Amino acid sequence: MTNTRTAGGRRRRAVALAGAAVLSLASAGGLYELLYVRSLDYAERCEHGLVSGGGRLLETGASWLPPDAWCRFEHRSLSTTPFWALLLFYGLLTVVAWAGAGLVRLARPRPYPGLDWQPGPGPG
């Protein structure tokens, strides 16, 4: 006999995990797009002198994960990505990974070692 409460609970948990994965993946994608658009021509603007920094320009660069562009001047460095956006981006990716791992565990549960005890009368 199956336990209908357990089956319903597993289904609700799977729907909640899938919803969390989809929502956080969509949020991470939207944030990635916003950061990417912000960093498109930042290095070029630094090289042409449109971004003011402290002293002369030493280096410009860009990264793709998370999308960021920076300019290093003699006295300070400027970046297109604020620290809070980095925390939010990696937090959302972490939620995607946790929800995905939870869905895999729900789909393929592993037996728990040491739980071979059966209720009822023992040998006797």
PLY file of the C-alpha trace (Angstrom):
ply
format ascii 1.0
element vertex 124
property float x
property float y
property float z
element edge 123
property int vertex1
property int vertex2
end_header
0.00 0.00 0.00
1.41 3.41 -0.91
1.28 6.40 1.30
-0.69 9.08 -0.58
0.54 11.82 1.74
4.13 11.02 0.89
3.43 10.95 -2.85
1.59 14.28 -2.65
4.38 15.81 -0.58
7.00 14.67 -3.07
5.00 16.16 -5.93
4.57 19.49 -4.12
8.26 19.57 -3.28
9.19 18.83 -6.89
6.93 21.64 -8.14
8.37 24.06 -5.57
11.96 23.14 -6.47
11.26 23.41 -10.19
9.60 26.79 -9.67
12.54 28.03 -7.62
14.99 26.81 -10.27
13.09 28.45 -13.14
12.49 31.73 -11.28
16.08 32.06 -10.10
17.46 31.09 -13.51
15.26 33.72 -15.17
16.35 36.31 -12.60
20.02 35.45 -13.07
19.58 35.70 -16.85
17.91 39.10 -16.56
20.64 40.38 -14.25
23.31 39.01 -16.59
21.70 40.85 -19.51
21.53 44.10 -17.53
25.20 43.86 -16.51
26.24 42.89 -20.04
24.51 45.90 -21.59
26.15 48.18 -19.00
29.63 46.90 -19.79
29.45 46.89 -23.60
31.39 50.03 -24.44
32.85 50.98 -21.04
36.46 50.07 -21.87
36.27 52.01 -25.12
34.91 55.07 -23.29
37.82 54.83 -20.83
40.36 54.72 -23.66
38.84 57.80 -25.31
38.92 59.76 -22.03
35.15 59.88 -21.49
35.46 58.30 -18.03
37.35 60.38 -15.51
39.65 58.57 -13.13
42.56 59.47 -10.91
45.58 60.08 -13.15
46.43 58.47 -16.44
44.85 55.28 -17.74
46.94 52.16 -17.04
44.74 49.29 -18.18
41.28 48.35 -19.38
39.72 44.92 -19.32
36.54 42.90 -19.39
35.23 39.57 -18.14
32.27 37.52 -19.28
31.18 35.88 -16.00
29.79 38.06 -14.55
29.92 40.58 -17.37
32.15 43.39 -16.18
34.41 46.01 -17.67
36.98 47.98 -15.71
39.48 50.76 -16.11
42.55 51.05 -13.90
43.94 54.52 -13.42
46.99 55.58 -11.42
45.05 56.34 -8.25
41.92 54.17 -8.46
40.04 51.55 -10.45
36.53 51.91 -11.85
34.17 49.06 -12.71
30.72 48.75 -14.27
29.50 46.07 -11.86
28.69 47.05 -8.26
29.45 44.60 -5.46
25.77 44.04 -4.60
25.11 42.92 -8.19
27.90 40.34 -7.94
26.45 38.97 -4.70
22.97 38.82 -6.19
24.21 37.15 -9.38
26.15 34.41 -7.61
23.37 33.97 -5.04
20.87 33.33 -7.83
23.22 30.84 -9.48
23.59 29.06 -6.13
19.80 28.76 -5.83
19.67 27.29 -9.34
22.29 24.69 -8.40
20.54 23.78 -5.11
17.13 23.47 -6.76
18.58 21.38 -9.58
20.30 19.06 -7.11
17.07 18.75 -5.14
15.15 17.83 -8.28
17.71 15.18 -9.18
17.50 13.74 -5.67
13.69 13.66 -5.86
13.78 11.96 -9.25
16.33 9.34 -8.21
16.26 8.82 -4.44
19.04 6.75 -2.94
18.31 4.10 -0.33
19.41 4.98 3.16
22.04 2.55 4.47
21.20 0.75 7.68
17.42 1.01 7.36
16.76 -2.65 6.64
14.85 -3.13 9.89
11.32 -4.38 9.28
8.51 -3.79 11.76
6.67 -6.79 13.10
7.51 -9.83 15.07
11.14 -10.80 14.98
12.60 -14.25 14.70
11.72 -15.97 17.68
0 1
1 2
2 3
3 4
4 5
5 6
6 7
7 8
8 9
9 10
10 11
11 12
12 13
13 14
14 15
15 16
16 17
17 18
18 19
19 20
20 21
21 22
22 23
23 24
24 25
25 26
26 27
27 28
28 29
29 30
30 31
31 32
32 33
33 34
34 35
35 36
36 37
37 38
38 39
39 40
40 41
41 42
42 43
43 44
44 45
45 46
46 47
47 48
48 49
49 50
50 51
51 52
52 53
53 54
54 55
55 56
56 57
57 58
58 59
59 60
60 61
61 62
62 63
63 64
64 65
65 66
66 67
67 68
68 69
69 70
70 71
71 72
72 73
73 74
74 75
75 76
76 77
77 78
78 79
79 80
80 81
81 82
82 83
83 84
84 85
85 86
86 87
87 88
88 89
89 90
90 91
91 92
92 93
93 94
94 95
95 96
96 97
97 98
98 99
99 100
100 101
101 102
102 103
103 104
104 105
105 106
106 107
107 108
108 109
109 110
110 111
111 112
112 113
113 114
114 115
115 116
116 117
117 118
118 119
119 120
120 121
121 122
122 123
